[in-house]
């Protein structure tokens, strides 16, 4: 939607992928506006149906259709945001990842206040996980000359595995702590 059908987005001398235009060429602002509008329409229809936005309570076909439509559009919006942050914003891969990570931290902080409903925070966070993954992944894998760390697929997978294991260890240790955070030792 954002990119044009020019050959600059195709690899190695290809002139097309063989199945029609390669993009609408709307650009990031118009593409984002289109996707945000489409997501707003989905949520408005969802609201008008009177069905719940609480994911664990969706049990009908109509609810599933609305949920998966919102997922599809929000995934596309998030990926587009990641591309914009990495390629066109001037922030680069690391800057884009830090910006999105900071916004996600604000959303986590807002969970502790009654100011914003948790369902709304979930959908904002859901959209933002896509650009976080795209920018952080590009930062780990892209060449140093393009602003990345050039760790490649195996290196970036090792880094992400280490982060995952570390977070799981932290969560496990946190669960084992007694209530109140006081550690007691046996005598």
C-alpha positions in Angstrom: 0.0 0.0 0.0 2.8 2.4 0.9 5.4 1.6 -1.7 5.1 2.1 -5.4 5.3 -0.5 -8.1 8.8 0.6 -9.2 11.6 -1.9 -9.6 13.6 -0.3 -6.7 11.7 -2.6 -4.3 12.3 -5.7 -6.3 15.4 -7.9 -6.0 18.0 -8.7 -8.6 16.7 -7.4 -11.9 13.2 -8.6 -11.5 10.6 -6.3 -13.1 7.6 -7.8 -11.4 6.5 -10.7 -9.2 4.3 -11.9 -12.0 1.0 -11.1 -10.4 0.2 -7.4 -11.0 1.3 -4.1 -9.5 3.7 -4.3 -6.6 2.2 -1.5 -4.6 -0.2 1.4 -4.6 2.5 4.0 -3.9 0.4 5.9 -1.3 3.4 6.6 0.9 3.6 6.1 4.7 1.3 8.9 5.8 -1.6 8.1 3.4 -1.1 4.4 3.9 -1.2 4.8 7.7 -4.3 7.0 7.5 -6.0 4.4 5.4 -5.1 1.6 7.7 -6.1 3.6 10.9 -9.4 4.5 9.2 -10.1 0.9 8.3 -9.2 -0.2 11.9 -11.5 2.5 13.3 -14.4 1.3 11.0 -13.8 -2.3 12.2 -13.9 -1.2 15.9 -17.0 1.0 15.2 -18.8 -1.9 13.7 -17.7 -4.2 16.5 -19.0 -1.6 19.1 -22.3 -1.3 17.2 -22.8 -5.1 17.4 -22.8 -4.8 21.2 -20.2 -7.6 21.3 -17.4 -7.6 23.8 -13.9 -6.4 23.1 -12.6 -8.7 25.8 -10.7 -11.3 23.8 -11.3 -14.3 26.1 -15.1 -13.7 25.9 -15.4 -13.8 22.1 -17.3 -17.0 21.3 -19.4 -16.3 18.2 -18.5 -16.4 14.5 -19.3 -12.6 14.1 -17.0 -11.9 17.1 -14.2 -14.0 15.6 -14.6 -12.3 12.2 -14.3 -8.9 13.8 -11.4 -9.9 16.0 -9.4 -11.4 13.1 -10.2 -8.5 10.8 -8.8 -6.2 13.5 -5.8 -8.4 13.8 -5.1 -8.4 10.1 -5.4 -4.6 9.8 -3.4 -3.9 13.0 -0.6 -6.3 11.9 -0.4 -4.4 8.6 -0.5 -1.1 10.3 2.2 -2.1 12.8 4.5 -3.5 10.0 4.0 -0.3 8.0 4.9 1.8 11.1 8.1 -0.3 11.6 9.1 0.2 7.9 8.5 4.0 8.3 10.5 4.2 11.5 13.4 2.2 10.1 13.5 3.6 6.5 12.0 7.0 6.4 11.8 8.7 9.8 15.5 9.4 10.2 15.5 7.4 13.5 17.1 4.3 12.0 16.7 0.8 13.4 17.9 1.4 16.9 16.1 4.8 17.3 12.8 3.3 16.0 13.1 0.4 18.4 13.9 2.7 21.3 10.9 5.0 20.5 8.4 2.1 20.2 9.9 0.5 23.4 9.4 3.8 25.2 5.8 4.1 24.1 5.2 0.5 25.2 6.7 1.3 28.6 4.2 4.2 28.9 1.3 1.8 28.0 2.5 -0.5 30.8 2.5 2.3 33.2 -1.0 3.3 32.2 -2.2 -0.2 33.0 -1.8 0.7 36.7 -4.1 3.7 36.4 -7.9 3.8 35.7 -7.4 6.5 33.1 -7.3 4.3 30.0 -9.3 1.0 29.7 -7.0 -2.1 29.5 -8.7 -3.3 26.3 -7.7 0.0 24.6 -4.2 -0.4 25.9 -4.1 -4.0 24.6 -4.9 -2.9 21.1 -2.3 0.0 21.1 0.3 -2.4 22.5 -0.7 -5.1 19.9 -0.1 -2.7 17.0 3.2 -1.5 18.5 4.7 -5.0 18.9 5.0 -5.2 15.1 7.2 -2.1 14.6 9.2 -3.1 17.7 9.9 -6.5 16.2 10.7 -5.0 12.8 13.0 -2.3 14.0 14.8 -4.4 16.6 15.1 -7.3 14.2 16.5 -5.1 11.5 18.9 -3.5 14.0 20.3 -6.9 14.9 20.5 -8.3 11.3 21.2 -5.4 9.0 24.8 -4.5 8.0 26.7 -2.0 10.1 26.9 0.3 7.1 23.1 0.6 7.2 22.9 1.1 10.9 22.6 -2.5 12.1 24.8 -4.8 14.1 25.2 -7.4 11.3 24.6 -10.4 13.6 22.9 -12.3 10.9 20.0 -14.7 11.5 21.9 -17.1 13.8 23.4 -14.3 15.9 20.2 -12.4 16.3 18.4 -15.6 17.2 21.0 -16.2 19.9 20.5 -12.7 21.3 16.7 -13.1 21.3 17.0 -16.5 22.9 19.2 -15.1 25.7 16.7 -12.3 26.3 13.8 -14.8 26.4 15.7 -17.1 28.8 16.6 -14.0 31.0 13.0 -12.8 31.1 11.7 -16.3 31.9 14.3 -16.6 34.7 13.3 -13.2 36.1 9.6 -14.2 36.0 10.3 -17.5 37.7 12.3 -15.8 40.4 9.6 -13.2 40.9 6.9 -15.9 41.3 9.0 -17.7 43.9 9.4 -14.7 46.1 7.1 -14.6 49.2 4.3 -12.0 49.3 5.6 -8.6 50.4 9.0 -9.2 48.8 10.7 -10.2 52.1 13.0 -13.1 51.8 13.1 -15.4 54.8 15.8 -17.8 55.6 15.5 -21.0 57.6 17.4 -21.2 60.8 
